[in-house]
Amino acid sequence: MSTITIRNLDDGVKQELRKRAAERGVSMEQEVRDALADRIAGPRQRKSILEDLRRLGANPDKPFDQKKISDEMWNEGLL
């Protein structure tokens, strides 16, 4: 792995990188690495940790039978 130093970075650019990193739940360094990789290799499919947490915290679309699911897991040997 290599290291680079970027001098004279505009404060607005730095703030935007910090904001994007926070939204994704990653470090600012990781955000810069990903942004550079996306620019060179093209965008990748990635989801932020916050998106995952929001999805997990959302109410289900329809009710589900927890006992039935548990019984199926026991029958499949998953529990």
Gaussian input, Z-matrix of N, CA and C with variables (Angstrom, degrees):
# hf/3-21g

backbone

0 1
 N
 C     1     B1
 C     2     B2     1     A1
 N     3     B3     2     A2     1     D1
 C     4     B4     3     A3     2     D2
 C     5     B5     4     A4     3     D3
 N     6     B6     5     A5     4     D4
 C     7     B7     6     A6     5     D5
 C     8     B8     7     A7     6     D6
 N     9     B9     8     A8     7     D7
 C    10    B10     9     A9     8     D8
 C    11    B11    10    A10     9     D9
 N    12    B12    11    A11    10    D10
 C    13    B13    12    A12    11    D11
 C    14    B14    13    A13    12    D12
 N    15    B15    14    A14    13    D13
 C    16    B16    15    A15    14    D14
 C    17    B17    16    A16    15    D15
 N    18    B18    17    A17    16    D16
 C    19    B19    18    A18    17    D17
 C    20    B20    19    A19    18    D18
 N    21    B21    20    A20    19    D19
 C    22    B22    21    A21    20    D20
 C    23    B23    22    A22    21    D21
 N    24    B24    23    A23    22    D22
 C    25    B25    24    A24    23    D23
 C    26    B26    25    A25    24    D24
 N    27    B27    26    A26    25    D25
 C    28    B28    27    A27    26    D26
 C    29    B29    28    A28    27    D27
 N    30    B30    29    A29    28    D28
 C    31    B31    30    A30    29    D29
 C    32    B32    31    A31    30    D30
 N    33    B33    32    A32    31    D31
 C    34    B34    33    A33    32    D32
 C    35    B35    34    A34    33    D33
 N    36    B36    35    A35    34    D34
 C    37    B37    36    A36    35    D35
 C    38    B38    37    A37    36    D36
 N    39    B39    38    A38    37    D37
 C    40    B40    39    A39    38    D38
 C    41    B41    40    A40    39    D39
 N    42    B42    41    A41    40    D40
 C    43    B43    42    A42    41    D41
 C    44    B44    43    A43    42    D42
 N    45    B45    44    A44    43    D43
 C    46    B46    45    A45    44    D44
 C    47    B47    46    A46    45    D45
 N    48    B48    47    A47    46    D46
 C    49    B49    48    A48    47    D47
 C    50    B50    49    A49    48    D48
 N    51    B51    50    A50    49    D49
 C    52    B52    51    A51    50    D50
 C    53    B53    52    A52    51    D51
 N    54    B54    53    A53    52    D52
 C    55    B55    54    A54    53    D53
 C    56    B56    55    A55    54    D54
 N    57    B57    56    A56    55    D55
 C    58    B58    57    A57    56    D56
 C    59    B59    58    A58    57    D57
 N    60    B60    59    A59    58    D58
 C    61    B61    60    A60    59    D59
 C    62    B62    61    A61    60    D60
 N    63    B63    62    A62    61    D61
 C    64    B64    63    A63    62    D62
 C    65    B65    64    A64    63    D63
 N    66    B66    65    A65    64    D64
 C    67    B67    66    A66    65    D65
 C    68    B68    67    A67    66    D66
 N    69    B69    68    A68    67    D67
 C    70    B70    69    A69    68    D68
 C    71    B71    70    A70    69    D69
 N    72    B72    71    A71    70    D70
 C    73    B73    72    A72    71    D71
 C    74    B74    73    A73    72    D72
 N    75    B75    74    A74    73    D73
 C    76    B76    75    A75    74    D74
 C    77    B77    76    A76    75    D75
 N    78    B78    77    A77    76    D76
 C    79    B79    78    A78    77    D77
 C    80    B80    79    A79    78    D78
 N    81    B81    80    A80    79    D79
 C    82    B82    81    A81    80    D80
 C    83    B83    82    A82    81    D81
 N    84    B84    83    A83    82    D82
 C    85    B85    84    A84    83    D83
 C    86    B86    85    A85    84    D84
 N    87    B87    86    A86    85    D85
 C    88    B88    87    A87    86    D86
 C    89    B89    88    A88    87    D87
 N    90    B90    89    A89    88    D88
 C    91    B91    90    A90    89    D89
 C    92    B92    91    A91    90    D90
 N    93    B93    92    A92    91    D91
 C    94    B94    93    A93    92    D92
 C    95    B95    94    A94    93    D93
 N    96    B96    95    A95    94    D94
 C    97    B97    96    A96    95    D95
 C    98    B98    97    A97    96    D96
 N    99    B99    98    A98    97    D97
 C   100   B100    99    A99    98    D98
 C   101   B101   100   A100    99    D99
 N   102   B102   101   A101   100   D100
 C   103   B103   102   A102   101   D101
 C   104   B104   103   A103   102   D102
 N   105   B105   104   A104   103   D103
 C   106   B106   105   A105   104   D104
 C   107   B107   106   A106   105   D105
 N   108   B108   107   A107   106   D106
 C   109   B109   108   A108   107   D107
 C   110   B110   109   A109   108   D108
 N   111   B111   110   A110   109   D109
 C   112   B112   111   A111   110   D110
 C   113   B113   112   A112   111   D111
 N   114   B114   113   A113   112   D112
 C   115   B115   114   A114   113   D113
 C   116   B116   115   A115   114   D114
 N   117   B117   116   A116   115   D115
 C   118   B118   117   A117   116   D116
 C   119   B119   118   A118   117   D117
 N   120   B120   119   A119   118   D118
 C   121   B121   120   A120   119   D119
 C   122   B122   121   A121   120   D120
 N   123   B123   122   A122   121   D121
 C   124   B124   123   A123   122   D122
 C   125   B125   124   A124   123   D123
 N   126   B126   125   A125   124   D124
 C   127   B127   126   A126   125   D125
 C   128   B128   127   A127   126   D126
 N   129   B129   128   A128   127   D127
 C   130   B130   129   A129   128   D128
 C   131   B131   130   A130   129   D129
 N   132   B132   131   A131   130   D130
 C   133   B133   132   A132   131   D131
 C   134   B134   133   A133   132   D132
 N   135   B135   134   A134   133   D133
 C   136   B136   135   A135   134   D134
 C   137   B137   136   A136   135   D135
 N   138   B138   137   A137   136   D136
 C   139   B139   138   A138   137   D137
 C   140   B140   139   A139   138   D138
 N   141   B141   140   A140   139   D139
 C   142   B142   141   A141   140   D140
 C   143   B143   142   A142   141   D141
 N   144   B144   143   A143   142   D142
 C   145   B145   144   A144   143   D143
 C   146   B146   145   A145   144   D144
 N   147   B147   146   A146   145   D145
 C   148   B148   147   A147   146   D146
 C   149   B149   148   A148   147   D147
 N   150   B150   149   A149   148   D148
 C   151   B151   150   A150   149   D149
 C   152   B152   151   A151   150   D150
 N   153   B153   152   A152   151   D151
 C   154   B154   153   A153   152   D152
 C   155   B155   154   A154   153   D153
 N   156   B156   155   A155   154   D154
 C   157   B157   156   A156   155   D155
 C   158   B158   157   A157   156   D156
 N   159   B159   158   A158   157   D157
 C   160   B160   159   A159   158   D158
 C   161   B161   160   A160   159   D159
 N   162   B162   161   A161   160   D160
 C   163   B163   162   A162   161   D161
 C   164   B164   163   A163   162   D162
 N   165   B165   164   A164   163   D163
 C   166   B166   165   A165   164   D164
 C   167   B167   166   A166   165   D165
 N   168   B168   167   A167   166   D166
 C   169   B169   168   A168   167   D167
 C   170   B170   169   A169   168   D168
 N   171   B171   170   A170   169   D169
 C   172   B172   171   A171   170   D170
 C   173   B173   172   A172   171   D171
 N   174   B174   173   A173   172   D172
 C   175   B175   174   A174   173   D173
 C   176   B176   175   A175   174   D174
 N   177   B177   176   A176   175   D175
 C   178   B178   177   A177   176   D176
 C   179   B179   178   A178   177   D177
 N   180   B180   179   A179   178   D178
 C   181   B181   180   A180   179   D179
 C   182   B182   181   A181   180   D180
 N   183   B183   182   A182   181   D181
 C   184   B184   183   A183   182   D182
 C   185   B185   184   A184   183   D183
 N   186   B186   185   A185   184   D184
 C   187   B187   186   A186   185   D185
 C   188   B188   187   A187   186   D186
 N   189   B189   188   A188   187   D187
 C   190   B190   189   A189   188   D188
 C   191   B191   190   A190   189   D189
 N   192   B192   191   A191   190   D190
 C   193   B193   192   A192   191   D191
 C   194   B194   193   A193   192   D192
 N   195   B195   194   A194   193   D193
 C   196   B196   195   A195   194   D194
 C   197   B197   196   A196   195   D195
 N   198   B198   197   A197   196   D196
 C   199   B199   198   A198   197   D197
 C   200   B200   199   A199   198   D198
 N   201   B201   200   A200   199   D199
 C   202   B202   201   A201   200   D200
 C   203   B203   202   A202   201   D201
 N   204   B204   203   A203   202   D202
 C   205   B205   204   A204   203   D203
 C   206   B206   205   A205   204   D204
 N   207   B207   206   A206   205   D205
 C   208   B208   207   A207   206   D206
 C   209   B209   208   A208   207   D207
 N   210   B210   209   A209   208   D208
 C   211   B211   210   A210   209   D209
 C   212   B212   211   A211   210   D210
 N   213   B213   212   A212   211   D211
 C   214   B214   213   A213   212   D212
 C   215   B215   214   A214   213   D213
 N   216   B216   215   A215   214   D214
 C   217   B217   216   A216   215   D215
 C   218   B218   217   A217   216   D216
 N   219   B219   218   A218   217   D217
 C   220   B220   219   A219   218   D218
 C   221   B221   220   A220   219   D219
 N   222   B222   221   A221   220   D220
 C   223   B223   222   A222   221   D221
 C   224   B224   223   A223   222   D222
 N   225   B225   224   A224   223   D223
 C   226   B226   225   A225   224   D224
 C   227   B227   226   A226   225   D225
 N   228   B228   227   A227   226   D226
 C   229   B229   228   A228   227   D227
 C   230   B230   229   A229   228   D228
 N   231   B231   230   A230   229   D229
 C   232   B232   231   A231   230   D230
 C   233   B233   232   A232   231   D231
 N   234   B234   233   A233   232   D232
 C   235   B235   234   A234   233   D233
 C   236   B236   235   A235   234   D234

   B1=1.4476
   B2=1.5187
   B3=1.3055
   B4=1.4600
   B5=1.5159
   B6=1.3075
   B7=1.4531
   B8=1.5169
   B9=1.3446
   B10=1.4662
   B11=1.5200
   B12=1.3048
   B13=1.4590
   B14=1.5180
   B15=1.3178
   B16=1.4661
   B17=1.5277
   B18=1.3043
   B19=1.4642
   B20=1.5273
   B21=1.3155
   B22=1.4651
   B23=1.5292
   B24=1.3128
   B25=1.4598
   B26=1.5216
   B27=1.3121
   B28=1.4614
   B29=1.5278
   B30=1.3379
   B31=1.4690
   B32=1.5262
   B33=1.3205
   B34=1.4686
   B35=1.5202
   B36=1.3325
   B37=1.4672
   B38=1.5235
   B39=1.3160
   B40=1.4637
   B41=1.5279
   B42=1.3218
   B43=1.4655
   B44=1.5317
   B45=1.3232
   B46=1.4705
   B47=1.5264
   B48=1.3241
   B49=1.4679
   B50=1.5311
   B51=1.3169
   B52=1.4654
   B53=1.5326
   B54=1.3390
   B55=1.4696
   B56=1.5272
   B57=1.3365
   B58=1.4697
   B59=1.5285
   B60=1.3154
   B61=1.4653
   B62=1.5223
   B63=1.3168
   B64=1.4638
   B65=1.5256
   B66=1.3213
   B67=1.4713
   B68=1.5268
   B69=1.3301
   B70=1.4697
   B71=1.5143
   B72=1.3295
   B73=1.4536
   B74=1.5228
   B75=1.3273
   B76=1.4588
   B77=1.5236
   B78=1.3250
   B79=1.4619
   B80=1.5246
   B81=1.3217
   B82=1.4540
   B83=1.5284
   B84=1.3239
   B85=1.4634
   B86=1.5271
   B87=1.3399
   B88=1.4627
   B89=1.5183
   B90=1.3209
   B91=1.4643
   B92=1.5303
   B93=1.3383
   B94=1.4647
   B95=1.5285
   B96=1.3392
   B97=1.4686
   B98=1.5211
   B99=1.3394
   B100=1.4664
   B101=1.5266
   B102=1.3436
   B103=1.4659
   B104=1.5276
   B105=1.3252
   B106=1.4668
   B107=1.5247
   B108=1.3244
   B109=1.4717
   B110=1.5236
   B111=1.3423
   B112=1.4659
   B113=1.5188
   B114=1.3168
   B115=1.4655
   B116=1.5267
   B117=1.3073
   B118=1.4657
   B119=1.5262
   B120=1.3355
   B121=1.4668
   B122=1.5245
   B123=1.3207
   B124=1.4605
   B125=1.5193
   B126=1.3312
   B127=1.4598
   B128=1.5218
   B129=1.3263
   B130=1.4623
   B131=1.5186
   B132=1.2995
   B133=1.4608
   B134=1.5167
   B135=1.3269
   B136=1.4426
   B137=1.5122
   B138=1.2878
   B139=1.4490
   B140=1.5155
   B141=1.2902
   B142=1.4501
   B143=1.5187
   B144=1.2901
   B145=1.4558
   B146=1.5220
   B147=1.3200
   B148=1.4600
   B149=1.5268
   B150=1.3282
   B151=1.4613
   B152=1.5202
   B153=1.3272
   B154=1.4653
   B155=1.5296
   B156=1.3261
   B157=1.4643
   B158=1.5247
   B159=1.3267
   B160=1.4701
   B161=1.5221
   B162=1.3327
   B163=1.4630
   B164=1.5337
   B165=1.3325
   B166=1.4543
   B167=1.5296
   B168=1.3356
   B169=1.4545
   B170=1.5158
   B171=1.3238
   B172=1.4689
   B173=1.5276
   B174=1.3117
   B175=1.4627
   B176=1.5233
   B177=1.3446
   B178=1.4664
   B179=1.5240
   B180=1.3234
   B181=1.4609
   B182=1.5185
   B183=1.3169
   B184=1.4623
   B185=1.5178
   B186=1.3157
   B187=1.4638
   B188=1.5322
   B189=1.3181
   B190=1.4540
   B191=1.5170
   B192=1.3169
   B193=1.4545
   B194=1.5278
   B195=1.3252
   B196=1.4573
   B197=1.5317
   B198=1.3345
   B199=1.4672
   B200=1.5208
   B201=1.3131
   B202=1.4586
   B203=1.5359
   B204=1.3195
   B205=1.4588
   B206=1.5231
   B207=1.3248
   B208=1.4574
   B209=1.5240
   B210=1.3461
   B211=1.4662
   B212=1.5272
   B213=1.3320
   B214=1.4621
   B215=1.5227
   B216=1.3165
   B217=1.4707
   B218=1.5295
   B219=1.3406
   B220=1.4572
   B221=1.5371
   B222=1.3180
   B223=1.4682
   B224=1.5313
   B225=1.3119
   B226=1.4627
   B227=1.5163
   B228=1.3268
   B229=1.4748
   B230=1.5109
   B231=1.3267
   B232=1.4568
   B233=1.5194
   B234=1.3243
   B235=1.4619
   B236=1.5021
   A1=109.86
   A2=115.35
   A3=121.47
   A4=110.65
   A5=115.23
   A6=122.31
   A7=108.77
   A8=116.31
   A9=120.25
   A10=108.62
   A11=115.55
   A12=122.51
   A13=107.39
   A14=116.03
   A15=120.51
   A16=107.46
   A17=115.25
   A18=120.70
   A19=109.90
   A20=115.26
   A21=123.20
   A22=112.29
   A23=116.32
   A24=121.12
   A25=108.57
   A26=116.61
   A27=122.01
   A28=109.56
   A29=116.34
   A30=120.79
   A31=112.08
   A32=116.61
   A33=120.07
   A34=112.06
   A35=116.23
   A36=120.59
   A37=109.58
   A38=115.85
   A39=119.81
   A40=110.87
   A41=117.48
   A42=120.92
   A43=111.16
   A44=116.59
   A45=120.07
   A46=110.50
   A47=116.91
   A48=119.90
   A49=110.67
   A50=116.59
   A51=120.97
   A52=110.42
   A53=116.43
   A54=121.58
   A55=110.81
   A56=116.36
   A57=120.13
   A58=111.62
   A59=115.99
   A60=119.98
   A61=110.28
   A62=117.08
   A63=120.85
   A64=111.22
   A65=116.81
   A66=120.46
   A67=111.34
   A68=116.05
   A69=120.04
   A70=112.44
   A71=117.69
   A72=120.57
   A73=113.02
   A74=116.92
   A75=121.58
   A76=108.82
   A77=115.48
   A78=119.50
   A79=109.93
   A80=115.00
   A81=119.35
   A82=110.16
   A83=116.93
   A84=120.24
   A85=111.04
   A86=116.69
   A87=119.95
   A88=110.74
   A89=116.35
   A90=120.16
   A91=110.80
   A92=116.69
   A93=120.58
   A94=110.09
   A95=117.16
   A96=119.71
   A97=110.86
   A98=116.04
   A99=120.17
   A100=111.56
   A101=116.57
   A102=119.88
   A103=110.86
   A104=116.60
   A105=119.72
   A106=111.17
   A107=116.54
   A108=120.22
   A109=110.56
   A110=117.18
   A111=121.04
   A112=110.84
   A113=116.17
   A114=120.70
   A115=111.41
   A116=116.03
   A117=121.00
   A118=111.46
   A119=117.13
   A120=121.47
   A121=113.27
   A122=118.58
   A123=121.36
   A124=110.29
   A125=116.88
   A126=120.04
   A127=112.26
   A128=114.28
   A129=121.44
   A130=108.44
   A131=115.05
   A132=119.77
   A133=107.78
   A134=117.59
   A135=120.92
   A136=108.75
   A137=114.84
   A138=120.05
   A139=108.51
   A140=115.22
   A141=117.93
   A142=109.90
   A143=115.19
   A144=121.46
   A145=109.21
   A146=116.94
   A147=120.07
   A148=111.53
   A149=117.82
   A150=120.47
   A151=110.45
   A152=116.63
   A153=120.75
   A154=110.79
   A155=116.56
   A156=119.87
   A157=111.72
   A158=116.25
   A159=118.99
   A160=110.99
   A161=116.17
   A162=120.29
   A163=110.48
   A164=117.08
   A165=120.85
   A166=111.99
   A167=116.38
   A168=120.02
   A169=114.16
   A170=117.77
   A171=120.75
   A172=110.76
   A173=115.35
   A174=120.19
   A175=109.52
   A176=117.23
   A177=118.99
   A178=111.28
   A179=116.03
   A180=121.07
   A181=111.92
   A182=116.04
   A183=120.42
   A184=108.67
   A185=117.99
   A186=119.92
   A187=110.53
   A188=115.60
   A189=119.42
   A190=109.59
   A191=115.70
   A192=122.40
   A193=108.77
   A194=115.76
   A195=120.01
   A196=111.33
   A197=118.15
   A198=121.03
   A199=110.24
   A200=117.43
   A201=121.08
   A202=110.40
   A203=116.45
   A204=120.70
   A205=110.19
   A206=116.83
   A207=121.12
   A208=111.04
   A209=116.45
   A210=120.14
   A211=111.11
   A212=116.89
   A213=120.54
   A214=111.19
   A215=116.08
   A216=119.72
   A217=110.59
   A218=117.27
   A219=120.50
   A220=109.83
   A221=116.37
   A222=120.34
   A223=111.15
   A224=117.40
   A225=121.25
   A226=111.89
   A227=116.49
   A228=120.34
   A229=113.02
   A230=117.10
   A231=120.51
   A232=111.76
   A233=117.88
   A234=121.08
   A235=110.94
   D1=148.34
   D2=-178.98
   D3=-111.99
   D4=163.36
   D5=178.12
   D6=-125.43
   D7=138.24
   D8=173.91
   D9=-129.13
   D10=154.81
   D11=175.50
   D12=-118.12
   D13=133.45
   D14=179.47
   D15=-113.16
   D16=116.41
   D17=179.77
   D18=-99.23
   D19=157.20
   D20=175.13
   D21=58.86
   D22=38.73
   D23=177.25
   D24=-76.48
   D25=130.13
   D26=179.35
   D27=-58.38
   D28=138.38
   D29=-179.10
   D30=-60.62
   D31=-35.29
   D32=179.02
   D33=-65.05
   D34=-37.67
   D35=177.90
   D36=-65.78
   D37=-43.65
   D38=179.50
   D39=-61.88
   D40=-43.33
   D41=179.61
   D42=-63.47
   D43=-39.72
   D44=178.85
   D45=-65.95
   D46=-40.84
   D47=176.67
   D48=-62.38
   D49=-42.37
   D50=179.27
   D51=-62.62
   D52=-41.93
   D53=179.55
   D54=-64.19
   D55=-47.46
   D56=179.82
   D57=-62.55
   D58=-40.15
   D59=179.09
   D60=-63.02
   D61=-43.27
   D62=179.77
   D63=-63.88
   D64=-39.84
   D65=179.37
   D66=-62.95
   D67=-34.01
   D68=-179.35
   D69=-90.64
   D70=-10.00
   D71=-178.93
   D72=73.46
   D73=33.16
   D74=178.80
   D75=-124.90
   D76=168.66
   D77=177.02
   D78=-72.13
   D79=162.02
   D80=177.65
   D81=-65.37
   D82=-35.99
   D83=176.65
   D84=-61.34
   D85=-42.40
   D86=179.14
   D87=-65.18
   D88=-38.48
   D89=178.18
   D90=-61.45
   D91=-42.09
   D92=178.74
   D93=-66.07
   D94=-44.17
   D95=178.12
   D96=-57.58
   D97=-46.25
   D98=-179.22
   D99=-65.43
   D100=-40.65
   D101=-179.99
   D102=-63.81
   D103=-42.17
   D104=177.74
   D105=-65.54
   D106=-43.54
   D107=179.44
   D108=-62.99
   D109=-41.19
   D110=178.18
   D111=-62.35
   D112=-40.32
   D113=-178.52
   D114=-67.32
   D115=-36.76
   D116=-178.61
   D117=-82.03
   D118=-49.65
   D119=-172.51
   D120=-100.25
   D121=-8.27
   D122=-175.77
   D123=96.72
   D124=155.79
   D125=-176.04
   D126=-64.40
   D127=144.08
   D128=176.66
   D129=-107.64
   D130=160.68
   D131=174.16
   D132=-78.91
   D133=116.67
   D134=174.82
   D135=-146.88
   D136=144.35
   D137=178.84
   D138=-115.37
   D139=147.61
   D140=178.91
   D141=-81.51
   D142=157.79
   D143=177.11
   D144=-61.79
   D145=-36.73
   D146=-179.44
   D147=-63.68
   D148=-38.35
   D149=177.27
   D150=-61.84
   D151=-42.65
   D152=178.59
   D153=-62.58
   D154=-43.60
   D155=-179.56
   D156=-65.41
   D157=-40.17
   D158=177.99
   D159=-63.54
   D160=-41.29
   D161=179.82
   D162=-64.42
   D163=-43.06
   D164=-179.18
   D165=-68.02
   D166=-30.40
   D167=-178.63
   D168=-85.67
   D169=-7.65
   D170=-177.62
   D171=-75.35
   D172=151.27
   D173=175.32
   D174=-68.50
   D175=143.84
   D176=179.12
   D177=-64.79
   D178=151.96
   D179=179.64
   D180=-66.33
   D181=-35.61
   D182=-179.20
   D183=-139.49
   D184=155.18
   D185=179.50
   D186=-66.64
   D187=155.09
   D188=178.38
   D189=-135.06
   D190=155.13
   D191=-178.42
   D192=-94.41
   D193=101.15
   D194=-175.89
   D195=-64.93
   D196=-35.88
   D197=178.98
   D198=-64.40
   D199=-42.90
   D200=179.63
   D201=-61.39
   D202=-43.64
   D203=179.08
   D204=-63.18
   D205=-43.82
   D206=179.04
   D207=-62.35
   D208=-44.22
   D209=178.71
   D210=-61.34
   D211=-40.91
   D212=178.60
   D213=-64.14
   D214=-38.17
   D215=178.69
   D216=-66.46
   D217=-39.81
   D218=177.59
   D219=-64.74
   D220=-42.69
   D221=-179.01
   D222=-65.11
   D223=-32.17
   D224=-179.74
   D225=-83.77
   D226=-6.29
   D227=-179.33
   D228=77.87
   D229=22.23
   D230=-179.08
   D231=-85.59
   D232=-18.17
   D233=178.96
   D234=-113.54

